[in-house]
Amino acid sequence: MRTSIATVSLSGSLTEKLTAAARAGFDGVEIFENDLLASPLTPEEIRDRCADLGLSIDLYQPMRDIEAVPEDEFARNLRRARHKFELMRRLGADTVLVCSSVSPRAVDDDALAAEQLSRLAGTAQEFGIRVAYEALAWGRHVSTYDHAWHIVESAGHPALGTCLDSFHILSRGSEPKDLEGIADIPGEKIFFLQLADAPLLAMDVLQWSRHYRCFPGQGGFDVAGLVRHVLRTGYDGPLSLEVFNDVFRQAEAGPTAVDARRSLLVLQESVGRAALPEPVVPTGVAFAELVTPDAEPLTALLGALGFARTARHRGKPVALWEQGEARILVNTGPAVRRDGTQLAAIGLESPDPAAAARRAEALLAPVLPRRRAPGDAPLDAVAAPDGTELFFCATGRPDLPDWRADFEDTAPAPATAKVRGIDHLALTQPWHHFDEAALFHHGVLGLHAQESVDVADPYGLLRSRAVTNTDGSVRIALTVGAAPTDDTVHAQHIALATDDLVASARRFREAGGTLLPVPANYYDDLAARFEFADGELETYRDLGILYDRDAHGVFRHCYTRTIGRVFFELVQRDDGYRGYGAPNAPVRLAAQHAARALTGG
């Protein structure tokens, strides 16, 4: 299907928005009136610019407060409309959006609304223009799609149809049965379909709409379900995104447009209108790669955790450290690292690495060129929204190249391992890419996105959303601060799984490692919330171990100091615990702030 995007969904000048939409692969645009009014280009120049970019102008919007008003006011509305229709003719747009009135002068009279909209459509027809009437969720008298359609149907004018908007329909709490009325609308009378998702918030619907919309698949609405209903009518117009979002308006237009286009590709796939390569869900974490300008503090920390340096890359300054199934690559190459040590790449175990790469490329993931020496394993890699490199790997598979073939053994792995593997990874996101990251990991990698949670930090709030495969062998926590300048977004971490956290923590400390100290008040509260065996809580207090329970099991975890942007977490999951210790996050964040203040880091 054809795809379109409203210029209000992107930041920048109109020219910048059009360029971003075209480069992302959109077929057309909705031109928002404010964008045109602020542009130095004439309507003819905008039309020609769109043509040069291969974009059609699918909609001009919006016209407001038109219908069900006193005759003198409607006469003024018709005069205004004639000016807009002449402008649209110069622009080359043939459909105009008319929103249901919010004017205090509008009256609750469907017959009058139908009669005036019919006259408006008659005027529009003189200019070769169609009128798409949309119910605003906060419309004064018309606020539902079926009410708007009733008025359009009563008007009976060939140049008058309806516009369906997923936000205005779904924000009213529509149940699946509430969408069945869409089937009563002939497809040819649905002149336009606008799509937006949104997080499920309890707030004024106007403010919700103006500030918190997002692209399909990034919120809590069943946008795909609505689209299926619309497509069954025979609608053959574009799928168009109209997203009002404060973050998108401040972010760079190019990446936002790519994110928007990806959301429509995933949506089309879900409704059976796009033939994309099948998702290839990763089955584990092959490795985590840390880049560092100074390997000594990092390798000392790894040694204390029980890792051993087992191999080195044949042609690059990269060392492999192993313990159990946990593998850490330490890269001391010349790449620029402004924040010191950081998590730069993740190797994902894949049943079919080549197919995983094809899926990623089809969903607009940047494919990373790889400088490969003769004999190096052919690894495909793409960039996640935060810049993390994702490698599709096979480890120990006789039928596929093994990435470890690029390494020469230098020492055996530890004979006894306290750490079993990598439990999860936490990736901090640029503040304007948080929603994009969740959609990317779901759409490109096939991971399931869990609900977003807010975590209190001493200097604001952190948002966190986990993505995981079915059995939990791949878990990634995506985190972002509340504002662009929020320093708390800088930490990344690698969580290591152990079957005996107390023994692992003691061994780490005995090997010279420093565990993050936790305030005594936390343990006083823990004693009030849970019952523990004799001496158990004292052990946790001594080692800085935090504790949580959910409906499935128990979670114990503790933290190392931070090096650069990275720290490690030791975790023990018992009896199927599914979370990440979120109730303890405020305590951990406060303790990290305090430790940073003491060290001046």
C-alpha positions as CSV (number, residue, x, y, z in Angstrom):
1,M,0.0,0.0,0.0
2,R,1.0,3.6,-0.5
3,T,2.4,5.4,2.6
4,S,2.2,9.0,3.7
5,I,3.2,11.1,6.6
6,A,1.9,14.5,7.9
7,T,4.5,17.2,8.0
8,V,3.5,18.0,11.6
9,S,5.1,14.6,12.5
10,L,8.6,15.8,11.7
11,S,10.8,18.7,12.9
12,G,12.4,21.4,10.8
13,S,11.3,23.6,7.9
14,L,8.9,22.3,5.3
15,T,11.7,21.6,2.9
16,E,13.6,19.6,5.5
17,K,10.5,17.6,6.3
18,L,9.8,16.8,2.7
19,T,13.4,15.7,2.1
20,A,13.3,13.5,5.2
21,A,10.0,11.9,4.2
22,A,11.3,11.1,0.6
23,R,14.6,9.7,1.8
24,A,12.8,7.4,4.3
25,G,10.7,6.0,1.4
26,F,7.3,7.6,1.9
27,D,5.1,7.9,-1.2
28,G,3.3,11.0,-0.1
29,V,2.7,13.7,2.5
30,E,-0.1,15.5,4.3
31,I,0.8,19.2,4.4
32,F,-0.1,20.9,7.6
33,E,-1.3,24.4,7.1
34,N,1.2,26.0,9.6
35,D,4.1,24.4,7.7
36,L,2.9,26.0,4.4
37,L,2.3,29.4,6.0
38,A,5.8,29.5,7.5
39,S,7.5,28.4,4.2
40,P,9.2,31.0,2.0
41,L,8.2,28.8,-1.0
42,T,5.2,29.5,-3.1
43,P,2.5,26.7,-3.4
44,E,3.8,26.1,-6.9
45,E,7.4,25.7,-5.7
46,I,6.2,23.3,-3.0
47,R,4.3,21.3,-5.5
48,D,7.4,21.1,-7.8
49,R,9.6,20.2,-4.9
50,C,7.4,17.3,-3.9
51,A,7.3,16.2,-7.5
52,D,11.1,16.2,-7.7
53,L,11.3,14.1,-4.5
54,G,8.7,11.6,-5.8
55,L,6.1,12.7,-3.2
56,S,2.4,13.2,-3.8
57,I,0.5,15.7,-1.7
58,D,-2.2,13.5,-0.4
59,L,-4.0,15.8,2.0
60,Y,-4.1,19.5,3.0
61,Q,-5.1,20.1,6.6
62,P,-6.9,21.2,8.6
63,M,-10.1,23.3,8.1
64,R,-11.8,23.8,11.4
65,D,-15.1,25.0,12.8
66,I,-17.0,24.8,9.5
67,E,-20.3,23.1,10.1
68,A,-23.5,23.5,12.1
69,V,-23.1,27.2,12.6
70,P,-25.4,30.2,12.0
71,E,-25.8,31.1,8.4
72,D,-23.8,34.4,8.6
73,E,-20.9,32.5,10.0
74,F,-21.1,29.7,7.5
75,A,-21.1,32.4,4.7
76,R,-17.8,33.6,6.1
77,N,-16.6,30.0,6.3
78,L,-17.4,29.4,2.6
79,R,-15.5,32.5,1.7
80,R,-12.4,31.3,3.7
81,A,-12.8,27.8,2.1
82,R,-12.7,29.3,-1.5
83,H,-9.4,30.9,-0.7
84,K,-8.0,27.6,0.6
85,F,-9.4,25.6,-2.3
86,E,-7.6,28.0,-4.7
87,L,-4.4,27.5,-2.8
88,M,-4.8,23.7,-2.9
89,R,-5.3,23.9,-6.7
90,R,-2.0,25.7,-6.9
91,L,-0.4,23.2,-4.5
92,G,-1.7,20.2,-6.4
93,A,-3.6,18.7,-3.5
94,D,-7.0,17.2,-4.1
95,T,-8.3,16.3,-0.6
96,V,-8.8,18.6,2.4
97,L,-9.4,17.6,6.0
98,V,-12.3,19.1,7.8
99,C,-12.4,18.5,11.6
100,S,-15.7,18.4,13.5
101,S,-16.4,21.7,15.1
102,V,-15.3,22.7,18.5
103,S,-16.7,26.2,18.1
104,P,-19.0,27.4,21.0
105,R,-21.3,28.8,18.2
106,A,-21.8,25.3,16.7
107,V,-25.2,23.8,17.4
108,D,-26.2,20.2,17.9
109,D,-28.1,19.8,14.7
110,D,-27.0,16.9,12.4
111,A,-29.3,18.0,9.6
112,L,-27.8,21.5,9.6
113,A,-24.3,20.0,9.7
114,A,-25.0,17.7,6.8
115,E,-26.6,20.5,4.7
116,Q,-23.6,22.9,5.3
117,L,-21.0,20.2,4.6
118,S,-22.8,19.4,1.4
119,R,-22.6,23.0,0.3
120,L,-18.9,23.1,1.3
121,A,-18.3,19.9,-0.8
122,G,-20.1,21.5,-3.7
123,T,-17.8,24.4,-3.6
124,A,-14.8,22.1,-3.3
125,Q,-15.9,20.1,-6.3
126,E,-15.7,23.3,-8.4
127,F,-11.9,23.2,-7.7
128,G,-11.6,19.4,-8.2
129,I,-11.2,18.9,-4.4
130,R,-12.7,16.3,-2.1
131,V,-13.7,17.0,1.6
132,A,-12.8,14.4,4.2
133,Y,-14.8,15.0,7.4
134,E,-13.2,13.7,10.6
135,A,-14.6,13.4,14.1
136,L,-12.3,14.9,16.7
137,A,-12.4,13.0,20.0
138,W,-13.1,16.3,21.7
139,G,-15.5,17.7,19.1
140,R,-18.3,19.9,20.5
141,H,-21.2,17.8,19.2
142,V,-19.5,15.2,16.8
143,S,-16.8,13.2,18.5
144,T,-17.2,9.6,17.2
145,Y,-16.4,8.2,13.7
146,D,-19.9,6.7,13.3
147,H,-21.6,10.0,14.1
148,A,-19.4,11.7,11.5
149,W,-20.2,9.0,9.0
150,H,-23.9,9.4,9.7
151,I,-23.7,13.1,8.8
152,V,-21.6,12.4,5.7
153,E,-24.1,9.8,4.6
154,S,-27.0,12.1,5.2
155,A,-25.4,14.9,3.1
156,G,-25.1,12.5,0.2
157,H,-22.6,14.6,-1.8
158,P,-20.0,12.7,-4.0
159,A,-17.2,15.1,-3.0
160,L,-17.8,14.6,0.7
161,G,-16.4,11.5,2.5
162,T,-15.0,10.7,5.9
163,C,-11.5,10.6,7.4
164,L,-10.9,7.9,10.0
165,D,-8.2,8.7,12.6
166,S,-7.0,5.9,14.8
167,F,-6.2,8.2,17.7
168,H,-9.6,9.9,17.7
169,I,-11.3,6.5,17.6
170,L,-9.1,4.4,20.0
171,S,-8.5,7.2,22.6
172,R,-12.1,7.0,23.5
173,G,-11.5,3.5,24.8
174,S,-13.1,1.7,21.9
175,E,-13.7,-2.0,22.3
176,P,-13.4,-4.4,19.3
177,K,-17.2,-4.4,18.9
178,D,-17.1,-0.5,18.7
179,L,-15.1,-0.8,15.5
180,E,-17.6,-3.1,13.8
181,G,-19.5,0.0,12.5
182,I,-16.6,0.7,10.2
183,A,-17.8,-2.1,8.0
184,D,-21.0,0.0,7.3
185,I,-18.9,2.6,5.5
186,P,-18.3,2.0,1.8
187,G,-14.5,1.9,1.1
188,E,-14.9,4.6,-1.5
189,K,-16.4,7.0,1.0
190,I,-13.4,6.7,3.3
191,F,-11.4,9.4,1.8
192,F,-8.4,9.2,4.1
193,L,-7.0,7.1,6.9
194,Q,-4.7,8.7,9.5
195,L,-2.8,6.6,12.0
196,A,-1.2,7.2,15.3
197,D,-0.5,5.2,18.4
198,A,-0.2,6.5,22.0
199,P,0.7,5.3,25.5
200,L,-2.3,4.5,27.6
201,L,-2.6,7.6,29.8
202,A,-5.3,8.9,32.1
203,M,-5.4,12.5,31.0
204,D,-7.4,15.1,29.0
205,V,-7.7,13.7,25.5
206,L,-6.8,17.0,23.8
207,Q,-3.5,17.2,25.7
208,W,-2.9,13.5,25.2
209,S,-3.4,14.0,21.4
210,R,-1.2,17.1,21.1
211,H,1.8,15.9,23.0
212,Y,1.9,12.1,23.4
213,R,1.0,10.4,20.1
214,C,3.6,8.0,18.7
215,F,4.0,5.8,15.7
216,P,2.1,2.5,15.4
217,G,3.6,-0.2,17.5
218,Q,5.1,2.2,20.0
219,G,2.1,2.7,22.2
220,G,-0.8,0.8,23.7
221,F,-3.5,1.1,21.0
222,D,-4.6,-1.8,18.7
223,V,-3.9,0.2,15.6
224,A,-3.5,-3.0,13.5
225,G,-7.0,-4.2,14.5
226,L,-8.5,-0.9,13.4
227,V,-6.6,-1.0,10.1
228,R,-7.9,-4.5,9.4
229,H,-11.5,-3.2,9.8
230,V,-10.8,-0.3,7.4
231,L,-9.1,-2.5,4.7
232,R,-12.1,-4.9,4.7
233,T,-14.3,-2.0,3.4
234,G,-12.2,-1.9,0.3
235,Y,-10.3,1.3,1.2
236,D,-7.4,1.7,-1.2
237,G,-6.0,5.1,-0.1
238,P,-2.7,5.6,1.7
239,L,-1.8,4.6,5.2
240,S,-0.8,8.0,6.6
241,L,0.9,8.9,9.9
242,E,-0.3,12.0,11.8
243,V,1.6,12.1,15.0
244,F,1.8,15.1,17.4
245,N,4.7,14.5,19.7
246,D,6.9,16.9,21.6
247,V,10.0,14.7,21.3
248,F,9.6,14.1,17.6
249,R,9.3,17.9,17.0
250,Q,12.7,18.4,18.6
251,A,14.5,15.4,17.1
252,E,16.3,15.3,13.8
253,A,13.8,14.8,11.0
254,G,15.7,12.1,9.1
255,P,15.9,9.4,11.8
256,T,12.3,10.2,12.8
257,A,11.1,9.7,9.3
258,V,12.9,6.3,9.1
259,D,11.4,5.3,12.4
260,A,8.0,6.3,11.1
261,R,8.4,4.4,7.8
262,R,9.6,1.3,9.8
263,S,6.5,1.5,11.9
264,L,4.3,1.3,8.8
265,L,6.2,-1.6,7.4
266,V,5.7,-3.6,10.6
267,L,2.0,-2.5,10.6
268,Q,1.5,-3.6,7.0
269,E,3.1,-6.9,7.8
270,S,0.8,-7.5,10.7
271,V,-2.3,-6.9,8.5
272,G,-1.0,-9.0,5.7
273,R,-0.2,-6.2,3.3
274,A,3.6,-6.4,3.3
275,A,5.9,-9.3,2.3
276,L,8.9,-8.9,4.5
277,P,11.5,-11.6,5.5
278,E,10.2,-13.5,8.4
279,P,11.5,-12.5,11.9
280,V,14.5,-14.5,13.1
281,V,14.3,-14.3,16.9
282,P,17.7,-14.5,18.6
283,T,18.2,-17.4,20.9
284,G,20.9,-16.1,23.2
285,V,23.7,-13.6,23.7
286,A,26.9,-14.7,22.1
287,F,29.0,-11.8,23.5
288,A,29.0,-8.3,24.7
289,E,31.8,-6.0,23.4
290,L,33.3,-3.2,25.5
291,V,35.5,-0.6,24.0
292,T,37.9,1.1,26.3
293,P,40.9,3.5,26.1
294,D,42.4,1.9,29.2
295,A,42.0,-1.8,29.5
296,E,43.6,-2.2,33.0
297,P,40.7,-1.1,35.2
298,L,38.3,-3.1,33.1
299,T,40.4,-6.3,33.0
300,A,41.0,-6.1,36.7
301,L,37.3,-5.9,37.3
302,L,36.7,-8.9,35.0
303,G,39.3,-10.9,36.7
304,A,37.7,-10.2,40.1
305,L,34.4,-11.3,38.7
306,G,36.0,-14.7,37.8
307,F,36.6,-14.2,34.1
308,A,39.7,-15.3,32.3
309,R,41.3,-13.9,29.2
310,T,41.0,-16.9,26.9
311,A,41.7,-15.7,23.4
312,R,42.7,-12.7,21.3
313,H,41.6,-11.6,17.8
314,R,44.1,-12.5,15.0
315,G,44.1,-9.0,13.5
316,K,42.5,-6.5,15.9
317,P,43.2,-5.4,19.5
318,V,40.3,-7.4,20.9
319,A,40.6,-9.9,23.7
320,L,38.0,-12.5,24.6
321,W,37.2,-13.0,28.3
322,E,35.1,-16.0,29.3
323,Q,33.3,-17.5,32.3
324,G,30.6,-20.2,31.8
325,E,28.6,-19.1,28.8
326,A,29.3,-15.4,29.4
327,R,31.7,-13.9,26.9
328,I,33.0,-10.3,27.1
329,L,35.1,-8.8,24.3
330,V,37.5,-6.0,25.4
331,N,38.4,-3.8,22.4
332,T,41.3,-1.3,22.9
333,G,41.2,-0.1,19.3
334,P,41.6,3.6,18.2
335,A,37.9,4.3,18.0
336,V,36.8,7.6,19.6
337,R,35.3,7.0,23.0
338,R,34.4,10.3,24.6
339,D,32.9,8.7,27.7
340,G,35.6,6.1,28.3
341,T,34.6,2.5,28.6
342,Q,31.3,1.7,27.0
343,L,29.2,-1.1,25.7
344,A,29.6,-0.9,21.9
345,A,28.3,-4.1,20.4
346,I,26.3,-7.2,21.2
347,G,26.5,-10.6,19.5
348,L,23.2,-12.2,19.2
349,E,22.9,-16.0,18.7
350,S,20.8,-16.5,15.6
351,P,19.3,-19.7,14.1
352,D,19.9,-18.1,10.7
353,P,22.2,-15.0,10.7
354,A,21.9,-14.3,7.0
355,A,18.1,-14.2,7.2
356,A,18.2,-12.1,10.4
357,A,20.3,-9.6,8.5
358,R,17.9,-9.6,5.5
359,R,15.0,-8.9,7.9
360,A,16.9,-6.0,9.5
361,E,17.8,-4.4,6.2
362,A,14.2,-4.7,4.9
363,L,13.1,-2.8,8.0
364,L,15.6,0.0,7.3
365,A,18.2,-0.9,9.9
366,P,21.6,0.6,8.9
367,V,23.8,-2.2,7.7
368,L,27.3,-1.8,9.0
369,P,30.2,-2.2,6.7
370,R,32.8,-4.6,8.2
371,R,36.5,-4.5,7.5
372,R,37.2,-8.2,7.2
373,A,40.6,-9.8,6.7
374,P,40.9,-12.9,4.6
375,G,39.7,-15.9,6.7
376,D,37.6,-13.8,9.1
377,A,34.2,-15.1,9.9
378,P,31.5,-13.5,7.7
379,L,29.4,-11.6,10.4
380,D,26.5,-9.4,9.5
381,A,25.9,-6.4,11.7
382,V,23.4,-3.6,11.9
383,A,23.1,-0.5,14.1
384,A,20.4,-0.1,16.7
385,P,18.9,3.4,17.2
386,D,21.4,4.2,20.0
387,G,24.4,3.2,17.8
388,T,25.0,-0.2,19.4
389,E,26.3,-2.6,16.8
390,L,24.2,-5.8,16.7
391,F,26.0,-8.9,15.2
392,F,24.1,-12.0,14.1
393,C,26.2,-14.9,15.3
394,A,26.5,-18.6,15.5
395,T,28.5,-20.2,18.3
396,G,29.5,-23.8,18.1
397,R,27.3,-24.6,15.1
398,P,28.9,-27.1,12.7
399,D,26.7,-25.8,9.8
400,L,27.5,-22.1,10.2
401,P,30.7,-20.0,10.5
402,D,31.7,-19.6,14.2
403,W,32.7,-16.0,15.1
404,R,35.3,-17.5,17.6
405,A,37.3,-18.7,14.6
406,D,38.7,-15.2,14.4
407,F,40.4,-15.6,17.7
408,E,43.5,-17.5,18.8
409,D,43.3,-19.3,22.2
410,T,45.7,-18.0,24.8
411,A,44.4,-19.7,28.0
412,P,41.7,-22.1,29.1
413,A,38.4,-20.9,30.4
414,P,37.9,-21.1,34.2
415,A,37.5,-24.7,35.3
416,T,34.8,-23.7,37.9
417,A,32.5,-20.8,37.1
418,K,30.2,-18.9,39.5
419,V,28.8,-17.0,36.5
420,R,26.6,-19.0,34.1
421,G,26.0,-16.5,31.4
422,I,24.7,-13.0,30.6
423,D,21.3,-12.6,32.2
424,H,20.4,-9.3,30.5
425,L,21.9,-6.1,29.1
426,A,20.9,-2.5,29.8
427,L,21.2,0.0,27.0
428,T,20.7,3.7,27.6
429,Q,19.0,5.4,24.7
430,P,19.3,9.0,23.4
431,W,16.3,10.8,24.9
432,H,14.5,11.2,21.6
433,H,14.9,7.5,20.5
434,F,13.3,5.6,23.3
435,D,10.1,4.7,21.5
436,E,12.0,4.0,18.3
437,A,14.3,1.6,20.2
438,A,11.3,-0.5,21.5
439,L,9.8,-0.7,18.0
440,F,13.2,-1.5,16.5
441,H,13.9,-4.4,18.8
442,H,10.4,-5.8,18.4
443,G,10.1,-5.3,14.6
444,V,13.6,-6.1,13.5
445,L,14.6,-8.7,16.1
446,G,11.2,-10.2,16.9
447,L,11.6,-9.5,20.6
448,H,8.5,-8.9,22.8
449,A,8.3,-5.4,24.3
450,Q,7.1,-5.3,27.9
451,E,5.3,-2.4,29.5
452,S,7.3,0.8,30.1
453,V,8.0,1.7,33.7
454,D,9.1,4.9,35.3
455,V,11.9,4.7,37.9
456,A,12.6,7.5,40.4
457,D,16.1,8.9,40.3
458,P,17.4,11.5,42.7
459,Y,17.4,14.1,39.9
460,G,14.4,13.1,37.9
461,L,12.7,10.0,36.4
462,L,14.1,7.2,34.3
463,R,11.9,5.4,31.8
464,S,12.7,1.7,31.2
465,R,11.2,-0.9,28.9
466,A,12.5,-4.4,28.5
467,V,12.5,-6.5,25.3
468,T,12.9,-10.2,25.5
469,N,12.5,-13.5,23.6
470,T,10.0,-16.1,24.8
471,D,12.3,-18.1,27.1
472,G,14.2,-15.1,28.5
473,S,17.6,-16.2,27.0
474,V,17.7,-12.7,25.5
475,R,16.8,-9.8,27.7
476,I,17.6,-6.2,26.9
477,A,16.5,-3.3,29.1
478,L,16.1,0.0,27.3
479,T,16.4,3.0,29.5
480,V,16.2,6.8,29.0
481,G,16.3,9.9,31.2
482,A,13.5,12.4,31.4
483,A,15.3,15.2,29.6
484,P,18.1,15.7,27.0
485,T,20.5,17.0,29.8
486,D,19.7,14.2,32.2
487,D,23.1,12.8,33.3
488,T,21.6,9.6,34.6
489,V,21.2,8.2,31.1
490,H,24.9,7.6,30.7
491,A,25.3,4.3,32.6
492,Q,25.1,1.0,30.7
493,H,25.4,-2.4,32.4
494,I,25.8,-6.1,31.9
495,A,24.0,-8.4,34.3
496,L,25.7,-11.7,34.9
497,A,23.6,-14.8,36.0
498,T,24.7,-16.9,38.9
499,D,23.2,-19.7,40.9
500,D,24.7,-18.6,44.2
501,L,24.8,-14.8,44.5
502,V,26.2,-14.7,48.0
503,A,29.2,-17.0,47.0
504,S,29.8,-14.9,43.8
505,A,29.7,-11.6,45.7
506,R,32.0,-12.9,48.4
507,R,34.5,-14.2,45.8
508,F,34.4,-10.9,43.9
509,R,35.1,-9.0,47.1
510,E,37.9,-11.3,48.2
511,A,39.5,-10.9,44.8
512,G,39.7,-7.1,45.4
513,G,36.4,-6.0,43.8
514,T,34.3,-3.3,45.3
515,L,30.6,-3.7,45.5
516,L,28.2,-0.8,45.5
517,P,27.3,0.1,49.1
518,V,23.6,0.2,49.9
519,P,22.2,2.4,52.6
520,A,21.2,0.8,55.9
521,N,17.7,2.3,55.6
522,Y,17.0,0.0,52.7
523,Y,17.6,-3.1,54.8
524,D,15.4,-1.8,57.6
525,D,12.6,-1.4,55.1
526,L,13.3,-4.9,53.6
527,A,12.9,-6.4,57.1
528,A,9.5,-4.8,57.3
529,R,8.4,-6.1,53.9
530,F,9.7,-9.7,53.9
531,E,10.6,-12.4,56.3
532,F,14.1,-13.8,56.1
533,A,16.0,-16.8,57.7
534,D,18.3,-16.0,60.6
535,G,21.4,-14.1,59.4
536,E,20.1,-13.8,55.8
537,L,19.4,-10.1,55.9
538,E,22.7,-9.4,57.7
539,T,24.5,-11.2,54.8
540,Y,22.7,-9.1,52.3
541,R,23.5,-5.9,54.2
542,D,27.2,-6.8,54.4
543,L,27.5,-7.5,50.7
544,G,25.2,-4.8,49.3
545,I,22.7,-7.4,47.9
546,L,19.3,-6.1,47.0
547,Y,16.2,-8.3,47.1
548,D,12.8,-8.5,45.3
549,R,9.9,-10.9,44.8
550,D,7.2,-11.2,42.2
551,A,4.3,-13.6,41.6
552,H,6.8,-16.1,40.2
553,G,9.9,-16.1,42.3
554,V,12.7,-14.3,44.0
555,F,15.4,-12.0,42.7
556,R,18.8,-11.1,44.4
557,H,21.3,-8.8,42.8
558,C,24.3,-6.5,43.5
559,Y,26.4,-4.1,41.6
560,T,30.1,-3.3,40.9
561,R,31.5,0.2,40.6
562,T,31.2,2.0,37.3
563,I,34.1,2.2,34.9
564,G,33.5,4.8,32.2
565,R,29.9,4.3,31.3
566,V,29.7,0.6,32.3
567,F,29.0,-1.4,35.5
568,F,28.3,-5.0,36.1
569,E,25.4,-6.6,38.0
570,L,25.4,-10.1,39.5
571,V,21.9,-11.6,39.6
572,Q,20.3,-14.7,40.9
573,R,16.8,-15.6,39.6
574,D,14.9,-18.3,41.6
575,D,11.6,-20.0,40.8
576,G,10.9,-18.2,37.6
577,Y,11.3,-14.5,38.6
578,R,10.6,-12.5,35.5
579,G,11.5,-8.9,36.4
580,Y,14.6,-6.9,36.7
581,G,14.4,-5.6,40.3
582,A,12.7,-2.4,39.4
583,P,11.5,-1.6,43.0
584,N,15.2,-1.5,43.9
585,A,16.3,0.8,41.1
586,P,15.8,4.1,43.0
587,V,18.1,2.8,45.8
588,R,20.7,1.7,43.2
589,L,20.6,5.0,41.3
590,A,20.9,7.0,44.5
591,A,23.8,4.9,45.6
592,Q,25.5,5.3,42.3
593,H,25.1,9.1,42.5
594,A,26.6,9.1,45.9
595,A,29.6,6.9,44.8
596,R,30.1,9.2,41.8
597,A,30.1,12.3,44.0
598,L,32.7,10.7,46.3
599,T,35.1,9.8,43.5
600,G,34.4,13.0,41.5
601,G,33.4,10.8,38.5
